[in-house]
Structure formats: C-alpha cells, structure tokens
Amino acid sequence: MGLSQEGLGERLGVSRQAIYKWESDASLPEIDKLITLSKIFSLPVGWLLGVEQAGR
C-alpha cells in the first residue's frame, strides 16, 4: 500500500515508534487499532494476531 510507519501512524493516531514496536513484536496494538488495521489492510483481526489465515 506504500504506507510508511509515519503515514500509517497518522492514519491510526499513533506515533511512528508505536508502529515500529508492533512490527518488531515489542508491543501489541490496542483492540481499536487492530480493528482499524484490519480495515485498512482488508485482513481479519485474527490474521493480524497470527491465529487465523487470511483466506487469500
């Protein structure tokens, strides 16, 4: 989608550092952020958490 950490952070209302922590498994997003991420990327929340396949 061509989103940078900063761009995604802006869409979610979080810092670029928060996105980095999620990507590096140092922390997990709050549930409302997971829901928004699932909508942005058209993926199930379970896939984002690693417990479900994307079905693609």
Distance bins in CASP14 RR format, pairs under 12 A and 6 or more apart:
PFRMAT RR
TARGET T0000
AUTHOR 0000-0000-0000
RMODE 2
METHOD distances of the structure
MODEL  1
1 7 0 0 0 0 0 1 0 0 0 0 0
1 8 0 0 0 0 1 0 0 0 0 0 0
1 11 0 0 0 0 0 1 0 0 0 0 0
1 37 0 0 0 0 0 1 0 0 0 0 0
1 40 1 0 0 1 0 0 0 0 0 0 0
1 41 1 0 0 1 0 0 0 0 0 0 0
1 42 0 0 0 0 1 0 0 0 0 0 0
1 43 0 0 0 0 0 1 0 0 0 0 0
2 8 0 0 0 0 1 0 0 0 0 0 0
2 11 0 0 0 0 0 1 0 0 0 0 0
2 40 0 0 0 0 0 1 0 0 0 0 0
2 41 0 0 0 0 0 1 0 0 0 0 0
3 9 0 0 0 0 1 0 0 0 0 0 0
3 10 0 0 0 0 1 0 0 0 0 0 0
3 11 1 0 0 1 0 0 0 0 0 0 0
3 12 0 0 0 0 0 1 0 0 0 0 0
3 16 0 0 0 0 0 1 0 0 0 0 0
3 19 0 0 0 0 1 0 0 0 0 0 0
3 23 0 0 0 0 0 1 0 0 0 0 0
3 37 0 0 0 0 0 1 0 0 0 0 0
3 40 0 0 0 0 1 0 0 0 0 0 0
3 41 0 0 0 0 1 0 0 0 0 0 0
4 10 0 0 0 0 1 0 0 0 0 0 0
4 11 0 0 0 0 0 1 0 0 0 0 0
4 16 1 0 0 1 0 0 0 0 0 0 0
4 19 0 0 0 0 1 0 0 0 0 0 0
4 20 0 0 0 0 0 1 0 0 0 0 0
4 23 0 0 0 0 0 1 0 0 0 0 0
5 11 0 0 0 0 0 1 0 0 0 0 0
5 12 0 0 0 0 0 1 0 0 0 0 0
5 14 0 0 0 0 1 0 0 0 0 0 0
5 15 0 0 0 0 1 0 0 0 0 0 0
5 16 1 0 1 0 0 0 0 0 0 0 0
5 17 0 0 0 0 1 0 0 0 0 0 0
5 18 0 0 0 0 1 0 0 0 0 0 0
5 19 1 0 1 0 0 0 0 0 0 0 0
5 20 1 0 1 0 0 0 0 0 0 0 0
5 21 0 0 0 0 0 1 0 0 0 0 0
5 22 0 0 0 0 1 0 0 0 0 0 0
5 23 1 0 0 1 0 0 0 0 0 0 0
5 24 0 0 0 0 0 1 0 0 0 0 0
6 12 0 0 0 0 0 1 0 0 0 0 0
6 13 0 0 0 0 0 1 0 0 0 0 0
6 14 0 0 0 0 0 1 0 0 0 0 0
6 15 0 0 0 0 1 0 0 0 0 0 0
6 16 1 0 1 0 0 0 0 0 0 0 0
6 17 0 0 0 0 1 0 0 0 0 0 0
6 18 0 0 0 0 0 1 0 0 0 0 0
6 19 1 0 0 1 0 0 0 0 0 0 0
6 20 0 0 0 0 0 1 0 0 0 0 0
7 13 0 0 0 0 1 0 0 0 0 0 0
7 14 0 0 0 0 0 1 0 0 0 0 0
7 15 0 0 0 0 0 1 0 0 0 0 0
7 16 1 0 0 1 0 0 0 0 0 0 0
7 18 0 0 0 0 0 1 0 0 0 0 0
7 19 0 0 0 0 1 0 0 0 0 0 0
7 40 0 0 0 0 0 1 0 0 0 0 0
8 14 0 0 0 0 1 0 0 0 0 0 0
8 15 0 0 0 0 0 1 0 0 0 0 0
8 16 0 0 0 0 1 0 0 0 0 0 0
8 18 0 0 0 0 1 0 0 0 0 0 0
8 19 1 0 1 0 0 0 0 0 0 0 0
8 20 0 0 0 0 0 1 0 0 0 0 0
8 22 0 0 0 0 1 0 0 0 0 0 0
8 23 0 0 0 0 1 0 0 0 0 0 0
8 29 0 0 0 0 0 1 0 0 0 0 0
8 33 0 0 0 0 0 1 0 0 0 0 0
8 36 0 0 0 0 1 0 0 0 0 0 0
8 37 0 0 0 0 1 0 0 0 0 0 0
8 40 1 0 0 1 0 0 0 0 0 0 0
8 41 0 0 0 0 1 0 0 0 0 0 0
9 15 1 0 0 1 0 0 0 0 0 0 0
9 16 1 0 0 1 0 0 0 0 0 0 0
9 17 0 0 0 0 1 0 0 0 0 0 0
9 18 1 0 0 1 0 0 0 0 0 0 0
9 19 1 0 1 0 0 0 0 0 0 0 0
9 20 0 0 0 0 0 1 0 0 0 0 0
9 21 0 0 0 0 0 1 0 0 0 0 0
9 22 0 0 0 0 1 0 0 0 0 0 0
9 23 0 0 0 0 0 1 0 0 0 0 0
9 29 0 0 0 0 0 1 0 0 0 0 0
9 33 0 0 0 0 1 0 0 0 0 0 0
9 36 0 0 0 0 0 1 0 0 0 0 0
9 37 0 0 0 0 0 1 0 0 0 0 0
9 40 0 0 0 0 0 1 0 0 0 0 0
10 16 0 0 0 0 1 0 0 0 0 0 0
10 18 0 0 0 0 0 1 0 0 0 0 0
10 19 0 0 0 0 1 0 0 0 0 0 0
10 40 0 0 0 0 0 1 0 0 0 0 0
11 19 0 0 0 0 0 1 0 0 0 0 0
11 33 0 0 0 0 0 1 0 0 0 0 0
11 36 1 0 0 1 0 0 0 0 0 0 0
11 37 0 0 0 0 1 0 0 0 0 0 0
11 39 0 0 0 0 0 1 0 0 0 0 0
11 40 1 0 0 1 0 0 0 0 0 0 0
11 41 0 0 0 0 0 1 0 0 0 0 0
12 18 0 0 0 0 1 0 0 0 0 0 0
12 19 1 0 0 1 0 0 0 0 0 0 0
12 22 0 0 0 0 1 0 0 0 0 0 0
12 29 1 0 0 1 0 0 0 0 0 0 0
12 30 0 0 0 0 1 0 0 0 0 0 0
12 32 0 0 0 0 1 0 0 0 0 0 0
12 33 1 0 1 0 0 0 0 0 0 0 0
12 34 0 0 0 0 0 1 0 0 0 0 0
12 35 0 0 0 0 0 1 0 0 0 0 0
12 36 1 0 1 0 0 0 0 0 0 0 0
12 37 1 0 0 1 0 0 0 0 0 0 0
12 38 0 0 0 0 0 1 0 0 0 0 0
12 39 0 0 0 0 0 1 0 0 0 0 0
12 40 0 0 0 0 1 0 0 0 0 0 0
12 41 0 0 0 0 0 1 0 0 0 0 0
13 19 0 0 0 0 0 1 0 0 0 0 0
13 29 0 0 0 0 0 1 0 0 0 0 0
13 30 0 0 0 0 0 1 0 0 0 0 0
13 32 0 0 0 0 0 1 0 0 0 0 0
13 33 0 0 0 0 1 0 0 0 0 0 0
13 36 0 0 0 0 1 0 0 0 0 0 0
13 37 0 0 0 0 0 1 0 0 0 0 0
14 20 0 0 0 0 0 1 0 0 0 0 0
14 21 0 0 0 0 1 0 0 0 0 0 0
14 22 0 0 0 0 1 0 0 0 0 0 0
14 27 0 0 0 0 0 1 0 0 0 0 0
14 29 1 0 0 1 0 0 0 0 0 0 0
14 30 0 0 0 0 1 0 0 0 0 0 0
14 32 0 0 0 0 0 1 0 0 0 0 0
14 33 1 0 0 1 0 0 0 0 0 0 0
14 34 0 0 0 0 0 1 0 0 0 0 0
14 36 0 0 0 0 0 1 0 0 0 0 0
14 37 0 0 0 0 0 1 0 0 0 0 0
15 21 0 0 0 0 1 0 0 0 0 0 0
15 22 0 0 0 0 0 1 0 0 0 0 0
15 27 0 0 0 0 0 1 0 0 0 0 0
15 33 0 0 0 0 0 1 0 0 0 0 0
16 22 0 0 0 0 0 1 0 0 0 0 0
16 23 0 0 0 0 0 1 0 0 0 0 0
17 23 0 0 0 0 0 1 0 0 0 0 0
17 24 0 0 0 0 0 1 0 0 0 0 0
17 26 0 0 0 0 1 0 0 0 0 0 0
17 27 0 0 0 0 1 0 0 0 0 0 0
18 24 0 0 0 0 0 1 0 0 0 0 0
18 26 0 0 0 0 1 0 0 0 0 0 0
18 27 1 0 0 1 0 0 0 0 0 0 0
18 28 0 0 0 0 0 1 0 0 0 0 0
18 29 1 0 0 1 0 0 0 0 0 0 0
18 30 0 0 0 0 1 0 0 0 0 0 0
18 33 0 0 0 0 1 0 0 0 0 0 0
18 37 0 0 0 0 0 1 0 0 0 0 0
19 26 0 0 0 0 0 1 0 0 0 0 0
19 27 0 0 0 0 0 1 0 0 0 0 0
19 29 0 0 0 0 1 0 0 0 0 0 0
19 33 0 0 0 0 1 0 0 0 0 0 0
19 37 0 0 0 0 1 0 0 0 0 0 0
19 40 0 0 0 0 0 1 0 0 0 0 0
20 26 1 0 0 1 0 0 0 0 0 0 0
20 27 0 0 0 0 1 0 0 0 0 0 0
21 27 1 0 1 0 0 0 0 0 0 0 0
21 28 0 0 0 0 1 0 0 0 0 0 0
21 29 0 0 0 0 1 0 0 0 0 0 0
21 33 0 0 0 0 0 1 0 0 0 0 0
22 28 1 0 0 1 0 0 0 0 0 0 0
22 29 1 0 1 0 0 0 0 0 0 0 0
22 30 0 0 0 0 0 1 0 0 0 0 0
22 33 0 0 0 0 1 0 0 0 0 0 0
22 34 0 0 0 0 1 0 0 0 0 0 0
22 37 0 0 0 0 1 0 0 0 0 0 0
22 48 0 0 0 0 1 0 0 0 0 0 0
22 49 0 0 0 0 0 1 0 0 0 0 0
23 29 0 0 0 0 0 1 0 0 0 0 0
23 37 0 0 0 0 0 1 0 0 0 0 0
23 48 0 0 0 0 0 1 0 0 0 0 0
25 49 0 0 0 0 0 1 0 0 0 0 0
25 50 0 0 0 0 0 1 0 0 0 0 0
27 33 0 0 0 0 0 1 0 0 0 0 0
28 34 0 0 0 0 1 0 0 0 0 0 0
28 37 0 0 0 0 0 1 0 0 0 0 0
28 45 0 0 0 0 0 1 0 0 0 0 0
28 48 0 0 0 0 1 0 0 0 0 0 0
28 49 1 0 0 1 0 0 0 0 0 0 0
28 50 0 0 0 0 0 1 0 0 0 0 0
29 35 0 0 0 0 1 0 0 0 0 0 0
29 36 0 0 0 0 1 0 0 0 0 0 0
29 37 1 0 0 1 0 0 0 0 0 0 0
29 38 0 0 0 0 0 1 0 0 0 0 0
29 40 0 0 0 0 0 1 0 0 0 0 0
29 45 0 0 0 0 0 1 0 0 0 0 0
29 48 0 0 0 0 1 0 0 0 0 0 0
29 49 0 0 0 0 1 0 0 0 0 0 0
30 36 0 0 0 0 1 0 0 0 0 0 0
30 37 0 0 0 0 0 1 0 0 0 0 0
30 45 0 0 0 0 0 1 0 0 0 0 0
31 37 0 0 0 0 0 1 0 0 0 0 0
31 38 0 0 0 0 0 1 0 0 0 0 0
31 45 0 0 0 0 1 0 0 0 0 0 0
31 46 0 0 0 0 0 1 0 0 0 0 0
31 48 0 0 0 0 0 1 0 0 0 0 0
31 49 0 0 0 0 0 1 0 0 0 0 0
32 38 0 0 0 0 0 1 0 0 0 0 0
32 39 0 0 0 0 0 1 0 0 0 0 0
32 45 0 0 0 0 0 1 0 0 0 0 0
33 39 0 0 0 0 0 1 0 0 0 0 0
33 40 0 0 0 0 0 1 0 0 0 0 0
33 45 0 0 0 0 0 1 0 0 0 0 0
33 48 0 0 0 0 1 0 0 0 0 0 0
34 40 0 0 0 0 0 1 0 0 0 0 0
34 41 0 0 0 0 0 1 0 0 0 0 0
34 43 0 0 0 0 0 1 0 0 0 0 0
34 44 0 0 0 0 0 1 0 0 0 0 0
34 45 1 0 1 0 0 0 0 0 0 0 0
34 46 0 0 0 0 1 0 0 0 0 0 0
34 47 0 0 0 0 0 1 0 0 0 0 0
34 48 1 0 1 0 0 0 0 0 0 0 0
34 49 1 0 0 1 0 0 0 0 0 0 0
34 50 0 0 0 0 0 1 0 0 0 0 0
34 51 0 0 0 0 0 1 0 0 0 0 0
35 41 0 0 0 0 0 1 0 0 0 0 0
35 43 0 0 0 0 0 1 0 0 0 0 0
35 44 0 0 0 0 0 1 0 0 0 0 0
35 45 1 0 0 1 0 0 0 0 0 0 0
35 46 0 0 0 0 0 1 0 0 0 0 0
35 48 0 0 0 0 1 0 0 0 0 0 0
35 49 0 0 0 0 0 1 0 0 0 0 0
36 43 0 0 0 0 0 1 0 0 0 0 0
36 45 0 0 0 0 0 1 0 0 0 0 0
36 48 0 0 0 0 0 1 0 0 0 0 0
37 43 1 0 0 1 0 0 0 0 0 0 0
37 44 0 0 0 0 0 1 0 0 0 0 0
37 45 1 0 0 1 0 0 0 0 0 0 0
37 46 0 0 0 0 0 1 0 0 0 0 0
37 47 0 0 0 0 0 1 0 0 0 0 0
37 48 1 0 1 0 0 0 0 0 0 0 0
37 49 0 0 0 0 0 1 0 0 0 0 0
38 44 1 0 0 1 0 0 0 0 0 0 0
38 45 1 0 1 0 0 0 0 0 0 0 0
38 46 1 0 0 1 0 0 0 0 0 0 0
38 47 1 0 0 1 0 0 0 0 0 0 0
38 48 1 0 0 1 0 0 0 0 0 0 0
38 49 0 0 0 0 1 0 0 0 0 0 0
38 52 0 0 0 0 0 1 0 0 0 0 0
38 54 0 0 0 0 0 1 0 0 0 0 0
39 45 0 0 0 0 1 0 0 0 0 0 0
39 48 0 0 0 0 0 1 0 0 0 0 0
40 48 0 0 0 0 0 1 0 0 0 0 0
41 47 0 0 0 0 1 0 0 0 0 0 0
41 48 1 0 0 1 0 0 0 0 0 0 0
41 54 0 0 0 0 1 0 0 0 0 0 0
41 56 0 0 0 0 0 1 0 0 0 0 0
42 48 0 0 0 0 0 1 0 0 0 0 0
42 54 0 0 0 0 1 0 0 0 0 0 0
42 55 0 0 0 0 0 1 0 0 0 0 0
42 56 0 0 0 0 1 0 0 0 0 0 0
43 49 0 0 0 0 0 1 0 0 0 0 0
43 50 0 0 0 0 0 1 0 0 0 0 0
43 52 0 0 0 0 1 0 0 0 0 0 0
43 53 0 0 0 0 0 1 0 0 0 0 0
43 54 1 0 1 0 0 0 0 0 0 0 0
43 55 0 0 0 0 1 0 0 0 0 0 0
43 56 0 0 0 0 1 0 0 0 0 0 0
44 50 0 0 0 0 1 0 0 0 0 0 0
44 51 0 0 0 0 1 0 0 0 0 0 0
44 52 1 0 1 0 0 0 0 0 0 0 0
44 53 0 0 0 0 1 0 0 0 0 0 0
44 54 1 0 0 1 0 0 0 0 0 0 0
44 55 0 0 0 0 1 0 0 0 0 0 0
44 56 0 0 0 0 0 1 0 0 0 0 0
45 51 0 0 0 0 1 0 0 0 0 0 0
45 52 0 0 0 0 1 0 0 0 0 0 0
45 54 0 0 0 0 0 1 0 0 0 0 0
46 52 1 1 0 0 0 0 0 0 0 0 0
46 53 0 0 0 0 1 0 0 0 0 0 0
46 54 0 0 0 0 1 0 0 0 0 0 0
46 55 0 0 0 0 0 1 0 0 0 0 0
47 53 1 0 0 1 0 0 0 0 0 0 0
47 54 1 0 1 0 0 0 0 0 0 0 0
47 55 0 0 0 0 1 0 0 0 0 0 0
47 56 0 0 0 0 1 0 0 0 0 0 0
48 54 0 0 0 0 1 0 0 0 0 0 0
END
